[in-house]
């Protein structure tokens, strides 16, 4: 039901983020809050390895069906605030439609920052009905990540592309 209701809206978010990235065969991509795996079809062919993380076993079962055609996608059931992943291990980290669903978005972003390689791109969205543009900017600033691009167009969310450039 989620896919039927939100697939088109999610696809627009993916396109808004991807148009500002140069993704040429990255080693490792992480999709935090991957849900049913809608994003995999947009990135799996480009990446060496894709990992999808979600806390919901029900959603991961649906994502498992979606990844049958991809041998480079792995799924992990985990909390976005406590990722069971090695520090500095991903070139690209995506978190679409996640932050507003978590108790402490700054904690979530710090955890995402922990697992991102130096010079990694981190792409997150923030639902406008939860985050004003100013609140979203403050949240992003508090991560210590460099905001490269912030889209605040007709989308229902803000789309931020950030760089992990600090030791």
N, C-alpha and C positions, 0 to 999 in steps of 0.2 A: 504494500500500500504506500509506503514511503516513496519508493521509486516512482510510482505513478503520479504522486502528488508533487514531488519536488525535483524530479530528474531534470526538467528543463531549466528551472531556476539554478540548480547546482551547476549545470553545464555552462551557463552564462558566467558564473563565478570562476569556474575553471579557465574559461577562455580569457576572462579579464586578467587573471594572474599570469597565465602562460604567455600572453602576448608581450609581456615585459621581461621575459626570461630567455636566455640562450641555453636551451637544454640540448646538448649534443653528447649523447651516450654517457650520462653520469654513472658513476660506480654504484651509488646507493641513494635511494629515495625512500623517505618515510612519509606515510599518510597517517597522521594522528587523528583518531576519531573517524576511521575509514568507513564505518557503517556498513552498508551493503556492497561497498566496493565500486561505486559509480565512477570514481576518479581513475581507477586502474586502466580503463580503456583509453584514457587520455595520456597516460604516461608510461605504461608497461613496455610498449614497443621501443621507447626511447632509452630505457634504463637497463643497466646490467642486472641490478637487483632492486626489487620494490618490497617494502615491508608495510603491511597495514596493521594498525593497532586500534582496537576498540574494546570497551569494557563489556559490551553486550554479546553474550554467546549466541543469542538469537540472530542478531545482525551479522555476526561473523559466519554463521551457517549459510546465510544468503550470499555473503561475499565469497565463500568457498565455492559455491556454484558458479559464480561469475568468473572466477579465475581459472577455471578448468582449461582454458585455451592458452594460459600463460604459465610457462615453466619457471619464470623468474620472480613470481610473486609469492610471498609468505605472509601468513596471518598470525598475530599474537593477541591473545586476550589479556589486556592489562589496563590499569588506570593511567590516564594521561599525566597525572601528577607524580607518578612513580613508575617511570618506564624501565622495564628490565633490559636495558640496552647499554652498551659500552659507550663511555664518554667519547665525544668527537668522532662519531662513526658514520654520519650521513652528509652527503653533498647537498641534498635538497630535502627540506622538511616542509610538509604542507599540513595545515590544520584549518580545514574549511568547516564553518558552522559548528565550532567546538567551544570556543572561549565562553560564550554566554551560557553554556550548560554546566559549567564547572564552578565550584564554590570560590576559588581563588584564581582568577585568570592570570595574575602576575606569577603565581607559583607555577602554573602550567607553562607559561612562556619561559620561565627560568629553567624548567626541566627540558623543554625543547631546545633551549640554548645549550644546555649541557651536552646533549647528544649530537649537536651539529658540529661538523668539522670547521676549522678556521676557513674563512672565505666561503662558507656555505650560504646558500640562499634559504631564508625562512619565510614562508608565505602563510599568512593568517587572515581570517576574516572576522569581522565583528558585526553582529546584527545591529542595525541602526535603531531598532526599537528598544535595545538594551544599552547600547553605547552611543552617546552623542559623539560627533566628530572630535570635539575637544577632549572628552574623556578617553576616547580611543587613542588619540595622540599621546596623552599623558601616560597611559598604560604602556604603549610601545616605547616611549622615552625611558621609562623606568626599567626596562629590560637591559639597557646598555647596548642594544643592537642598533645598527645604522639603518634608518629607514631610507630605502632607495626610491620607493614609489608608493604612493598612497592614492587609491582611487575612491572618490566619493561621488560617483555619478548616479544614474537612475537605478542602480542596483539596490536591493534591500539590505545590503551590507557594505561595510567599508572593506576594501581589499588592500592589504599591506604586503609589500615585498621588502624584506630586510636582509642585511648581510651580517654574518658572524665574522667580525674582523678584530676581535679583541682576544688576547691571550687569557 
